[in-house]
Amino acid sequence: MSGRPQQKKPAYIGGGESAPAGSFLTSFWRSQITAPDKREGNILIAVSTTVFAAAIIFTRTFGDLIVPQFA
C-alpha cells in the first residue's frame, strides 16, 4: 500500500446524498415522481387522470346512447 488514502468509488445505485445532481429533469424525477413521501399523491393524480380520460372516451363512443331520443 502506498502512503495515500484509498479513494472510495461513489455509490450511485440507489440515489441518496452521494448521487450526482444531474440535470433539472433527473433531479425533478428523483425528488417529485419517485420519492416515497410523494407516492400517495402521485397515485391519486394518476388515477384521476385515468378516470377523466376514460370518461371522455366513453362519452365520445357512447354519447348518442346517453342523450334521450325524442320523437
mmJSON file of the N, C-alpha and C atoms, coordinates in Angstrom:
{"data_MODEL":{"atom_site":{
"group_PDB":["ATOM","ATOM","ATOM","ATOM","ATOM","ATOM","ATOM","ATOM","ATOM","ATOM","ATOM","ATOM","ATOM","ATOM","ATOM","ATOM","ATOM","ATOM","ATOM","ATOM","ATOM","ATOM","ATOM","ATOM","ATOM","ATOM","ATOM","ATOM","ATOM","ATOM","ATOM","ATOM","ATOM","ATOM","ATOM","ATOM","ATOM","ATOM","ATOM","ATOM","ATOM","ATOM","ATOM","ATOM","ATOM","ATOM","ATOM","ATOM","ATOM","ATOM","ATOM","ATOM","ATOM","ATOM","ATOM","ATOM","ATOM","ATOM","ATOM","ATOM","ATOM","ATOM","ATOM","ATOM","ATOM","ATOM","ATOM","ATOM","ATOM","ATOM","ATOM","ATOM","ATOM","ATOM","ATOM","ATOM","ATOM","ATOM","ATOM","ATOM","ATOM","ATOM","ATOM","ATOM","ATOM","ATOM","ATOM","ATOM","ATOM","ATOM","ATOM","ATOM","ATOM","ATOM","ATOM","ATOM","ATOM","ATOM","ATOM","ATOM","ATOM","ATOM","ATOM","ATOM","ATOM","ATOM","ATOM","ATOM","ATOM","ATOM","ATOM","ATOM","ATOM","ATOM","ATOM","ATOM","ATOM","ATOM","ATOM","ATOM","ATOM","ATOM","ATOM","ATOM","ATOM","ATOM","ATOM","ATOM","ATOM","ATOM","ATOM","ATOM","ATOM","ATOM","ATOM","ATOM","ATOM","ATOM","ATOM","ATOM","ATOM","ATOM","ATOM","ATOM","ATOM","ATOM","ATOM","ATOM","ATOM","ATOM","ATOM","ATOM","ATOM","ATOM","ATOM","ATOM","ATOM","ATOM","ATOM","ATOM","ATOM","ATOM","ATOM","ATOM","ATOM","ATOM","ATOM","ATOM","ATOM","ATOM","ATOM","ATOM","ATOM","ATOM","ATOM","ATOM","ATOM","ATOM","ATOM","ATOM","ATOM","ATOM","ATOM","ATOM","ATOM","ATOM","ATOM","ATOM","ATOM","ATOM","ATOM","ATOM","ATOM","ATOM","ATOM","ATOM","ATOM","ATOM","ATOM","ATOM","ATOM","ATOM","ATOM","ATOM","ATOM","ATOM","ATOM","ATOM","ATOM","ATOM","ATOM","ATOM","ATOM"],
"id":[1,2,3,4,5,6,7,8,9,10,11,12,13,14,15,16,17,18,19,20,21,22,23,24,25,26,27,28,29,30,31,32,33,34,35,36,37,38,39,40,41,42,43,44,45,46,47,48,49,50,51,52,53,54,55,56,57,58,59,60,61,62,63,64,65,66,67,68,69,70,71,72,73,74,75,76,77,78,79,80,81,82,83,84,85,86,87,88,89,90,91,92,93,94,95,96,97,98,99,100,101,102,103,104,105,106,107,108,109,110,111,112,113,114,115,116,117,118,119,120,121,122,123,124,125,126,127,128,129,130,131,132,133,134,135,136,137,138,139,140,141,142,143,144,145,146,147,148,149,150,151,152,153,154,155,156,157,158,159,160,161,162,163,164,165,166,167,168,169,170,171,172,173,174,175,176,177,178,179,180,181,182,183,184,185,186,187,188,189,190,191,192,193,194,195,196,197,198,199,200,201,202,203,204,205,206,207,208,209,210,211,212,213],
"type_symbol":["N","C","C","N","C","C","N","C","C","N","C","C","N","C","C","N","C","C","N","C","C","N","C","C","N","C","C","N","C","C","N","C","C","N","C","C","N","C","C","N","C","C","N","C","C","N","C","C","N","C","C","N","C","C","N","C","C","N","C","C","N","C","C","N","C","C","N","C","C","N","C","C","N","C","C","N","C","C","N","C","C","N","C","C","N","C","C","N","C","C","N","C","C","N","C","C","N","C","C","N","C","C","N","C","C","N","C","C","N","C","C","N","C","C","N","C","C","N","C","C","N","C","C","N","C","C","N","C","C","N","C","C","N","C","C","N","C","C","N","C","C","N","C","C","N","C","C","N","C","C","N","C","C","N","C","C","N","C","C","N","C","C","N","C","C","N","C","C","N","C","C","N","C","C","N","C","C","N","C","C","N","C","C","N","C","C","N","C","C","N","C","C","N","C","C","N","C","C","N","C","C","N","C","C","N","C","C","N","C","C","N","C","C"],
"label_atom_id":["N","CA","C","N","CA","C","N","CA","C","N","CA","C","N","CA","C","N","CA","C","N","CA","C","N","CA","C","N","CA","C","N","CA","C","N","CA","C","N","CA","C","N","CA","C","N","CA","C","N","CA","C","N","CA","C","N","CA","C","N","CA","C","N","CA","C","N","CA","C","N","CA","C","N","CA","C","N","CA","C","N","CA","C","N","CA","C","N","CA","C","N","CA","C","N","CA","C","N","CA","C","N","CA","C","N","CA","C","N","CA","C","N","CA","C","N","CA","C","N","CA","C","N","CA","C","N","CA","C","N","CA","C","N","CA","C","N","CA","C","N","CA","C","N","CA","C","N","CA","C","N","CA","C","N","CA","C","N","CA","C","N","CA","C","N","CA","C","N","CA","C","N","CA","C","N","CA","C","N","CA","C","N","CA","C","N","CA","C","N","CA","C","N","CA","C","N","CA","C","N","CA","C","N","CA","C","N","CA","C","N","CA","C","N","CA","C","N","CA","C","N","CA","C","N","CA","C","N","CA","C","N","CA","C","N","CA","C","N","CA","C","N","CA","C","N","CA","C"],
"label_alt_id":[null,null,null,null,null,null,null,null,null,null,null,null,null,null,null,null,null,null,null,null,null,null,null,null,null,null,null,null,null,null,null,null,null,null,null,null,null,null,null,null,null,null,null,null,null,null,null,null,null,null,null,null,null,null,null,null,null,null,null,null,null,null,null,null,null,null,null,null,null,null,null,null,null,null,null,null,null,null,null,null,null,null,null,null,null,null,null,null,null,null,null,null,null,null,null,null,null,null,null,null,null,null,null,null,null,null,null,null,null,null,null,null,null,null,null,null,null,null,null,null,null,null,null,null,null,null,null,null,null,null,null,null,null,null,null,null,null,null,null,null,null,null,null,null,null,null,null,null,null,null,null,null,null,null,null,null,null,null,null,null,null,null,null,null,null,null,null,null,null,null,null,null,null,null,null,null,null,null,null,null,null,null,null,null,null,null,null,null,null,null,null,null,null,null,null,null,null,null,null,null,null,null,null,null,null,null,null,null,null,null,null,null,null],
"label_comp_id":["MET","MET","MET","SER","SER","SER","GLY","GLY","GLY","ARG","ARG","ARG","PRO","PRO","PRO","GLN","GLN","GLN","GLN","GLN","GLN","LYS","LYS","LYS","LYS","LYS","LYS","PRO","PRO","PRO","ALA","ALA","ALA","TYR","TYR","TYR","ILE","ILE","ILE","GLY","GLY","GLY","GLY","GLY","GLY","GLY","GLY","GLY","GLU","GLU","GLU","SER","SER","SER","ALA","ALA","ALA","PRO","PRO","PRO","ALA","ALA","ALA","GLY","GLY","GLY","SER","SER","SER","PHE","PHE","PHE","LEU","LEU","LEU","THR","THR","THR","SER","SER","SER","PHE","PHE","PHE","TRP","TRP","TRP","ARG","ARG","ARG","SER","SER","SER","GLN","GLN","GLN","ILE","ILE","ILE","THR","THR","THR","ALA","ALA","ALA","PRO","PRO","PRO","ASP","ASP","ASP","LYS","LYS","LYS","ARG","ARG","ARG","GLU","GLU","GLU","GLY","GLY","GLY","ASN","ASN","ASN","ILE","ILE","ILE","LEU","LEU","LEU","ILE","ILE","ILE","ALA","ALA","ALA","VAL","VAL","VAL","SER","SER","SER","THR","THR","THR","THR","THR","THR","VAL","VAL","VAL","PHE","PHE","PHE","ALA","ALA","ALA","ALA","ALA","ALA","ALA","ALA","ALA","ILE","ILE","ILE","ILE","ILE","ILE","PHE","PHE","PHE","THR","THR","THR","ARG","ARG","ARG","THR","THR","THR","PHE","PHE","PHE","GLY","GLY","GLY","ASP","ASP","ASP","LEU","LEU","LEU","ILE","ILE","ILE","VAL","VAL","VAL","PRO","PRO","PRO","GLN","GLN","GLN","PHE","PHE","PHE","ALA","ALA","ALA"],
"label_asym_id":["A","A","A","A","A","A","A","A","A","A","A","A","A","A","A","A","A","A","A","A","A","A","A","A","A","A","A","A","A","A","A","A","A","A","A","A","A","A","A","A","A","A","A","A","A","A","A","A","A","A","A","A","A","A","A","A","A","A","A","A","A","A","A","A","A","A","A","A","A","A","A","A","A","A","A","A","A","A","A","A","A","A","A","A","A","A","A","A","A","A","A","A","A","A","A","A","A","A","A","A","A","A","A","A","A","A","A","A","A","A","A","A","A","A","A","A","A","A","A","A","A","A","A","A","A","A","A","A","A","A","A","A","A","A","A","A","A","A","A","A","A","A","A","A","A","A","A","A","A","A","A","A","A","A","A","A","A","A","A","A","A","A","A","A","A","A","A","A","A","A","A","A","A","A","A","A","A","A","A","A","A","A","A","A","A","A","A","A","A","A","A","A","A","A","A","A","A","A","A","A","A","A","A","A","A","A","A","A","A","A","A","A","A"],
"label_entity_id":["1","1","1","1","1","1","1","1","1","1","1","1","1","1","1","1","1","1","1","1","1","1","1","1","1","1","1","1","1","1","1","1","1","1","1","1","1","1","1","1","1","1","1","1","1","1","1","1","1","1","1","1","1","1","1","1","1","1","1","1","1","1","1","1","1","1","1","1","1","1","1","1","1","1","1","1","1","1","1","1","1","1","1","1","1","1","1","1","1","1","1","1","1","1","1","1","1","1","1","1","1","1","1","1","1","1","1","1","1","1","1","1","1","1","1","1","1","1","1","1","1","1","1","1","1","1","1","1","1","1","1","1","1","1","1","1","1","1","1","1","1","1","1","1","1","1","1","1","1","1","1","1","1","1","1","1","1","1","1","1","1","1","1","1","1","1","1","1","1","1","1","1","1","1","1","1","1","1","1","1","1","1","1","1","1","1","1","1","1","1","1","1","1","1","1","1","1","1","1","1","1","1","1","1","1","1","1","1","1","1","1","1","1"],
"label_seq_id":[1,1,1,2,2,2,3,3,3,4,4,4,5,5,5,6,6,6,7,7,7,8,8,8,9,9,9,10,10,10,11,11,11,12,12,12,13,13,13,14,14,14,15,15,15,16,16,16,17,17,17,18,18,18,19,19,19,20,20,20,21,21,21,22,22,22,23,23,23,24,24,24,25,25,25,26,26,26,27,27,27,28,28,28,29,29,29,30,30,30,31,31,31,32,32,32,33,33,33,34,34,34,35,35,35,36,36,36,37,37,37,38,38,38,39,39,39,40,40,40,41,41,41,42,42,42,43,43,43,44,44,44,45,45,45,46,46,46,47,47,47,48,48,48,49,49,49,50,50,50,51,51,51,52,52,52,53,53,53,54,54,54,55,55,55,56,56,56,57,57,57,58,58,58,59,59,59,60,60,60,61,61,61,62,62,62,63,63,63,64,64,64,65,65,65,66,66,66,67,67,67,68,68,68,69,69,69,70,70,70,71,71,71],
"pdbx_PDB_ins_code":[null,null,null,null,null,null,null,null,null,null,null,null,null,null,null,null,null,null,null,null,null,null,null,null,null,null,null,null,null,null,null,null,null,null,null,null,null,null,null,null,null,null,null,null,null,null,null,null,null,null,null,null,null,null,null,null,null,null,null,null,null,null,null,null,null,null,null,null,null,null,null,null,null,null,null,null,null,null,null,null,null,null,null,null,null,null,null,null,null,null,null,null,null,null,null,null,null,null,null,null,null,null,null,null,null,null,null,null,null,null,null,null,null,null,null,null,null,null,null,null,null,null,null,null,null,null,null,null,null,null,null,null,null,null,null,null,null,null,null,null,null,null,null,null,null,null,null,null,null,null,null,null,null,null,null,null,null,null,null,null,null,null,null,null,null,null,null,null,null,null,null,null,null,null,null,null,null,null,null,null,null,null,null,null,null,null,null,null,null,null,null,null,null,null,null,null,null,null,null,null,null,null,null,null,null,null,null,null,null,null,null,null,null],
"Cartn_x":[0.839,0.0,0.881,0.359,1.1,0.68,1.315,1.02,-0.261,-0.843,-2.065,-3.285,-4.296,-5.526,-6.243,-6.852,-7.54,-8.885,-9.149,-10.386,-11.506,-12.661,-13.83,-14.531,-15.125,-15.937,-17.321,-17.924,-19.252,-20.301,-21.237,-22.311,-23.493,-23.64,-24.72,-26.007,-25.914,-27.119,-27.883,-29.155,-29.97,-30.081,-29.385,-29.507,-28.9,-29.584,-29.099,-28.297,-27.61,-26.868,-25.634,-25.07,-23.822,-24.036,-25.294,-25.568,-25.317,-24.869,-24.641,-25.956,-25.897,-27.102,-27.778,-27.031,-27.609,-28.332,-29.146,-29.878,-31.128,-31.838,-33.071,-34.097,-34.216,-35.228,-34.936,-33.672,-33.366,-33.557,-33.187,-33.398,-34.89,-35.663,-37.117,-37.741,-37.328,-37.868,-37.591,-36.361,-35.963,-36.679,-36.863,-37.412,-38.936,-39.581,-41.03,-41.794,-41.255,-42.004,-41.761,-40.513,-40.206,-39.947,-40.126,-39.891,-40.98,-40.599,-41.595,-42.612,-42.218,-43.163,-44.18,-43.938,-44.869,-45.677,-45.464,-46.073,-47.603,-48.167,-49.625,-50.292,-49.758,-50.313,-50.158,-49.025,-48.809,-49.776,-50.084,-51.046,-52.44,-52.813,-54.111,-54.211,-53.154,-53.152,-53.264,-52.563,-52.621,-54.016,-54.638,-55.987,-56.989,-56.883,-57.798,-57.678,-56.466,-56.247,-56.805,-56.636,-57.165,-58.685,-59.329,-60.792,-61.299,-60.639,-61.037,-60.925,-59.809,-59.624,-60.637,-60.919,-61.905,-63.302,-63.638,-64.945,-65.074,-64.012,-64.037,-64.199,-63.447,-63.541,-64.932,-65.467,-66.806,-67.863,-67.769,-68.754,-68.675,-67.468,-67.328,-67.807,-67.636,-68.031,-69.523,-70.063,-71.456,-72.323,-71.931,-72.686,-74.071,-74.245,-75.567,-76.553,-76.056,-76.945,-77.364,-76.591,-76.887,-78.011,-77.989,-78.975,-80.288,-81.404,-82.685,-83.112,-83.734,-84.21,-85.708,-86.071,-87.492,-88.025,-89.204,-89.787,-90.534],
"Cartn_y":[-1.181,0.0,1.241,2.237,3.494,4.35,5.486,6.382,7.169,7.114,7.88,7.123,7.861,7.177,6.647,5.504,4.879,5.595,5.965,6.68,5.676,5.978,5.142,5.582,4.623,4.96,5.346,6.401,6.791,5.752,5.548,4.578,5.305,5.222,5.917,5.106,3.811,2.992,3.221,3.522,3.761,5.22,6.102,7.536,7.932,8.764,9.232,10.512,10.869,12.126,12.103,10.924,10.868,10.82,10.744,10.677,12.047,12.083,13.369,14.101,15.423,16.227,15.999,15.941,15.695,16.91,16.683,17.782,18.094,19.118,19.508,18.378,17.731,16.681,15.48,15.077,13.929,14.27,15.475,15.836,15.999,16.534,16.633,15.254,14.342,12.975,12.299,12.483,11.837,12.443,13.769,14.408,14.487,14.437,14.609,13.378,12.607,11.496,10.2,9.854,8.569,8.662,9.819,9.961,9.226,8.439,7.667,8.543,9.725,10.569,11.241,11.241,11.841,10.784,9.519,8.432,8.44,8.675,8.646,9.707,10.911,11.973,11.684,11.1,10.767,9.689,8.733,7.69,8.296,9.225,9.891,10.677,11.36,12.111,11.163,10.042,9.08,8.462,8.126,7.545,8.585,9.814,10.868,11.12,11.154,11.367,10.21,8.984,7.812,7.827,8.159,8.213,9.321,10.465,11.565,11.167,10.55,10.114,9.034,8.11,7.055,7.651,8.678,9.323,10.025,10.656,11.311,10.274,9.202,8.15,7.516,7.244,6.659,7.599,8.89,9.851,10.007,10.028,10.155,8.894,7.75,6.491,6.23,6.392,6.034,7.244,8.417,9.633,9.664,9.068,9.062,8.164,7.231,6.38,7.056,8.024,8.702,9.737,10.459,11.51,10.857,11.235,10.632,11.086,10.182,10.474,10.75,12.006,12.378,12.277,11.697,11.515,12.717],
"Cartn_z":[0.0,0.0,0.0,-0.668,-0.686,0.499,0.655,1.763,1.566,0.36,0.103,0.628,1.055,1.451,0.205,0.35,-0.759,-0.979,-2.242,-2.547,-2.807,-2.252,-2.467,-3.744,-4.429,-5.582,-5.078,-5.648,-5.18,-5.552,-4.67,-4.884,-5.501,-6.812,-7.499,-7.517,-7.407,-7.434,-6.137,-6.264,-5.089,-4.72,-5.432,-5.187,-3.863,-3.14,-1.861,-1.99,-0.955,-0.911,-1.8,-2.053,-2.801,-4.309,-4.764,-6.191,-6.82,-8.068,-8.706,-8.938,-8.964,-9.09,-10.435,-11.515,-12.83,-13.36,-14.363,-14.971,-14.159,-14.617,-13.94,-13.984,-15.134,-15.272,-14.379,-14.282,-13.424,-11.954,-11.552,-10.147,-9.85,-10.817,-10.632,-10.545,-11.433,-11.423,-10.087,-9.585,-8.335,-7.129,-7.114,-5.921,-5.914,-7.078,-7.113,-7.576,-8.497,-9.076,-8.311,-8.078,-7.447,-5.949,-5.358,-3.917,-3.134,-2.149,-1.391,-0.666,-0.208,0.513,-0.409,-1.704,-2.669,-3.419,-3.11,-3.874,-3.785,-2.615,-2.461,-3.327,-3.32,-4.152,-5.627,-6.028,-7.432,-7.904,-7.044,-7.4,-7.562,-6.681,-6.801,-8.104,-8.488,-9.742,-10.928,-10.899,-11.995,-12.118,-10.993,-11.03,-11.534,-11.072,-11.515,-13.007,-13.522,-14.945,-15.757,-15.263,-15.964,-16.008,-14.894,-14.865,-15.786,-15.803,-16.676,-18.142,-18.514,-19.909,-20.288,-19.375,-19.656,-19.824,-19.042,-19.176,-20.527,-20.982,-22.292,-23.401,-23.325,-24.346,-24.337,-23.15,-23.043,-23.629,-23.308,-23.796,-25.311,-25.855,-27.307,-28.025,-27.398,-28.037,-27.895,-26.697,-26.418,-26.082,-26.498,-26.174,-26.759,-27.931,-28.546,-27.789,-27.026,-26.222,-24.91,-24.484,-23.217,-23.405,-24.528,-24.786,-25.211,-24.576,-24.952,-26.352,-27.075,-28.422,-28.356,-28.561,-28.556,-29.978,-30.118,-31.453,-31.923],
"occupancy":[1.0,1.0,1.0,1.0,1.0,1.0,1.0,1.0,1.0,1.0,1.0,1.0,1.0,1.0,1.0,1.0,1.0,1.0,1.0,1.0,1.0,1.0,1.0,1.0,1.0,1.0,1.0,1.0,1.0,1.0,1.0,1.0,1.0,1.0,1.0,1.0,1.0,1.0,1.0,1.0,1.0,1.0,1.0,1.0,1.0,1.0,1.0,1.0,1.0,1.0,1.0,1.0,1.0,1.0,1.0,1.0,1.0,1.0,1.0,1.0,1.0,1.0,1.0,1.0,1.0,1.0,1.0,1.0,1.0,1.0,1.0,1.0,1.0,1.0,1.0,1.0,1.0,1.0,1.0,1.0,1.0,1.0,1.0,1.0,1.0,1.0,1.0,1.0,1.0,1.0,1.0,1.0,1.0,1.0,1.0,1.0,1.0,1.0,1.0,1.0,1.0,1.0,1.0,1.0,1.0,1.0,1.0,1.0,1.0,1.0,1.0,1.0,1.0,1.0,1.0,1.0,1.0,1.0,1.0,1.0,1.0,1.0,1.0,1.0,1.0,1.0,1.0,1.0,1.0,1.0,1.0,1.0,1.0,1.0,1.0,1.0,1.0,1.0,1.0,1.0,1.0,1.0,1.0,1.0,1.0,1.0,1.0,1.0,1.0,1.0,1.0,1.0,1.0,1.0,1.0,1.0,1.0,1.0,1.0,1.0,1.0,1.0,1.0,1.0,1.0,1.0,1.0,1.0,1.0,1.0,1.0,1.0,1.0,1.0,1.0,1.0,1.0,1.0,1.0,1.0,1.0,1.0,1.0,1.0,1.0,1.0,1.0,1.0,1.0,1.0,1.0,1.0,1.0,1.0,1.0,1.0,1.0,1.0,1.0,1.0,1.0,1.0,1.0,1.0,1.0,1.0,1.0,1.0,1.0,1.0,1.0,1.0,1.0],
"B_iso_or_equiv":[0.0,0.0,0.0,0.0,0.0,0.0,0.0,0.0,0.0,0.0,0.0,0.0,0.0,0.0,0.0,0.0,0.0,0.0,0.0,0.0,0.0,0.0,0.0,0.0,0.0,0.0,0.0,0.0,0.0,0.0,0.0,0.0,0.0,0.0,0.0,0.0,0.0,0.0,0.0,0.0,0.0,0.0,0.0,0.0,0.0,0.0,0.0,0.0,0.0,0.0,0.0,0.0,0.0,0.0,0.0,0.0,0.0,0.0,0.0,0.0,0.0,0.0,0.0,0.0,0.0,0.0,0.0,0.0,0.0,0.0,0.0,0.0,0.0,0.0,0.0,0.0,0.0,0.0,0.0,0.0,0.0,0.0,0.0,0.0,0.0,0.0,0.0,0.0,0.0,0.0,0.0,0.0,0.0,0.0,0.0,0.0,0.0,0.0,0.0,0.0,0.0,0.0,0.0,0.0,0.0,0.0,0.0,0.0,0.0,0.0,0.0,0.0,0.0,0.0,0.0,0.0,0.0,0.0,0.0,0.0,0.0,0.0,0.0,0.0,0.0,0.0,0.0,0.0,0.0,0.0,0.0,0.0,0.0,0.0,0.0,0.0,0.0,0.0,0.0,0.0,0.0,0.0,0.0,0.0,0.0,0.0,0.0,0.0,0.0,0.0,0.0,0.0,0.0,0.0,0.0,0.0,0.0,0.0,0.0,0.0,0.0,0.0,0.0,0.0,0.0,0.0,0.0,0.0,0.0,0.0,0.0,0.0,0.0,0.0,0.0,0.0,0.0,0.0,0.0,0.0,0.0,0.0,0.0,0.0,0.0,0.0,0.0,0.0,0.0,0.0,0.0,0.0,0.0,0.0,0.0,0.0,0.0,0.0,0.0,0.0,0.0,0.0,0.0,0.0,0.0,0.0,0.0,0.0,0.0,0.0,0.0,0.0,0.0],
"pdbx_formal_charge":[null,null,null,null,null,null,null,null,null,null,null,null,null,null,null,null,null,null,null,null,null,null,null,null,null,null,null,null,null,null,null,null,null,null,null,null,null,null,null,null,null,null,null,null,null,null,null,null,null,null,null,null,null,null,null,null,null,null,null,null,null,null,null,null,null,null,null,null,null,null,null,null,null,null,null,null,null,null,null,null,null,null,null,null,null,null,null,null,null,null,null,null,null,null,null,null,null,null,null,null,null,null,null,null,null,null,null,null,null,null,null,null,null,null,null,null,null,null,null,null,null,null,null,null,null,null,null,null,null,null,null,null,null,null,null,null,null,null,null,null,null,null,null,null,null,null,null,null,null,null,null,null,null,null,null,null,null,null,null,null,null,null,null,null,null,null,null,null,null,null,null,null,null,null,null,null,null,null,null,null,null,null,null,null,null,null,null,null,null,null,null,null,null,null,null,null,null,null,null,null,null,null,null,null,null,null,null,null,null,null,null,null,null],
"auth_seq_id":[1,1,1,2,2,2,3,3,3,4,4,4,5,5,5,6,6,6,7,7,7,8,8,8,9,9,9,10,10,10,11,11,11,12,12,12,13,13,13,14,14,14,15,15,15,16,16,16,17,17,17,18,18,18,19,19,19,20,20,20,21,21,21,22,22,22,23,23,23,24,24,24,25,25,25,26,26,26,27,27,27,28,28,28,29,29,29,30,30,30,31,31,31,32,32,32,33,33,33,34,34,34,35,35,35,36,36,36,37,37,37,38,38,38,39,39,39,40,40,40,41,41,41,42,42,42,43,43,43,44,44,44,45,45,45,46,46,46,47,47,47,48,48,48,49,49,49,50,50,50,51,51,51,52,52,52,53,53,53,54,54,54,55,55,55,56,56,56,57,57,57,58,58,58,59,59,59,60,60,60,61,61,61,62,62,62,63,63,63,64,64,64,65,65,65,66,66,66,67,67,67,68,68,68,69,69,69,70,70,70,71,71,71],
"auth_comp_id":["MET","MET","MET","SER","SER","SER","GLY","GLY","GLY","ARG","ARG","ARG","PRO","PRO","PRO","GLN","GLN","GLN","GLN","GLN","GLN","LYS","LYS","LYS","LYS","LYS","LYS","PRO","PRO","PRO","ALA","ALA","ALA","TYR","TYR","TYR","ILE","ILE","ILE","GLY","GLY","GLY","GLY","GLY","GLY","GLY","GLY","GLY","GLU","GLU","GLU","SER","SER","SER","ALA","ALA","ALA","PRO","PRO","PRO","ALA","ALA","ALA","GLY","GLY","GLY","SER","SER","SER","PHE","PHE","PHE","LEU","LEU","LEU","THR","THR","THR","SER","SER","SER","PHE","PHE","PHE","TRP","TRP","TRP","ARG","ARG","ARG","SER","SER","SER","GLN","GLN","GLN","ILE","ILE","ILE","THR","THR","THR","ALA","ALA","ALA","PRO","PRO","PRO","ASP","ASP","ASP","LYS","LYS","LYS","ARG","ARG","ARG","GLU","GLU","GLU","GLY","GLY","GLY","ASN","ASN","ASN","ILE","ILE","ILE","LEU","LEU","LEU","ILE","ILE","ILE","ALA","ALA","ALA","VAL","VAL","VAL","SER","SER","SER","THR","THR","THR","THR","THR","THR","VAL","VAL","VAL","PHE","PHE","PHE","ALA","ALA","ALA","ALA","ALA","ALA","ALA","ALA","ALA","ILE","ILE","ILE","ILE","ILE","ILE","PHE","PHE","PHE","THR","THR","THR","ARG","ARG","ARG","THR","THR","THR","PHE","PHE","PHE","GLY","GLY","GLY","ASP","ASP","ASP","LEU","LEU","LEU","ILE","ILE","ILE","VAL","VAL","VAL","PRO","PRO","PRO","GLN","GLN","GLN","PHE","PHE","PHE","ALA","ALA","ALA"],
"auth_asym_id":["A","A","A","A","A","A","A","A","A","A","A","A","A","A","A","A","A","A","A","A","A","A","A","A","A","A","A","A","A","A","A","A","A","A","A","A","A","A","A","A","A","A","A","A","A","A","A","A","A","A","A","A","A","A","A","A","A","A","A","A","A","A","A","A","A","A","A","A","A","A","A","A","A","A","A","A","A","A","A","A","A","A","A","A","A","A","A","A","A","A","A","A","A","A","A","A","A","A","A","A","A","A","A","A","A","A","A","A","A","A","A","A","A","A","A","A","A","A","A","A","A","A","A","A","A","A","A","A","A","A","A","A","A","A","A","A","A","A","A","A","A","A","A","A","A","A","A","A","A","A","A","A","A","A","A","A","A","A","A","A","A","A","A","A","A","A","A","A","A","A","A","A","A","A","A","A","A","A","A","A","A","A","A","A","A","A","A","A","A","A","A","A","A","A","A","A","A","A","A","A","A","A","A","A","A","A","A","A","A","A","A","A","A"],
"auth_atom_id":["N","CA","C","N","CA","C","N","CA","C","N","CA","C","N","CA","C","N","CA","C","N","CA","C","N","CA","C","N","CA","C","N","CA","C","N","CA","C","N","CA","C","N","CA","C","N","CA","C","N","CA","C","N","CA","C","N","CA","C","N","CA","C","N","CA","C","N","CA","C","N","CA","C","N","CA","C","N","CA","C","N","CA","C","N","CA","C","N","CA","C","N","CA","C","N","CA","C","N","CA","C","N","CA","C","N","CA","C","N","CA","C","N","CA","C","N","CA","C","N","CA","C","N","CA","C","N","CA","C","N","CA","C","N","CA","C","N","CA","C","N","CA","C","N","CA","C","N","CA","C","N","CA","C","N","CA","C","N","CA","C","N","CA","C","N","CA","C","N","CA","C","N","CA","C","N","CA","C","N","CA","C","N","CA","C","N","CA","C","N","CA","C","N","CA","C","N","CA","C","N","CA","C","N","CA","C","N","CA","C","N","CA","C","N","CA","C","N","CA","C","N","CA","C","N","CA","C","N","CA","C","N","CA","C","N","CA","C","N","CA","C","N","CA","C","N","CA","C"],
"pdbx_PDB_model_num":[1,1,1,1,1,1,1,1,1,1,1,1,1,1,1,1,1,1,1,1,1,1,1,1,1,1,1,1,1,1,1,1,1,1,1,1,1,1,1,1,1,1,1,1,1,1,1,1,1,1,1,1,1,1,1,1,1,1,1,1,1,1,1,1,1,1,1,1,1,1,1,1,1,1,1,1,1,1,1,1,1,1,1,1,1,1,1,1,1,1,1,1,1,1,1,1,1,1,1,1,1,1,1,1,1,1,1,1,1,1,1,1,1,1,1,1,1,1,1,1,1,1,1,1,1,1,1,1,1,1,1,1,1,1,1,1,1,1,1,1,1,1,1,1,1,1,1,1,1,1,1,1,1,1,1,1,1,1,1,1,1,1,1,1,1,1,1,1,1,1,1,1,1,1,1,1,1,1,1,1,1,1,1,1,1,1,1,1,1,1,1,1,1,1,1,1,1,1,1,1,1,1,1,1,1,1,1,1,1,1,1,1,1]
}}}
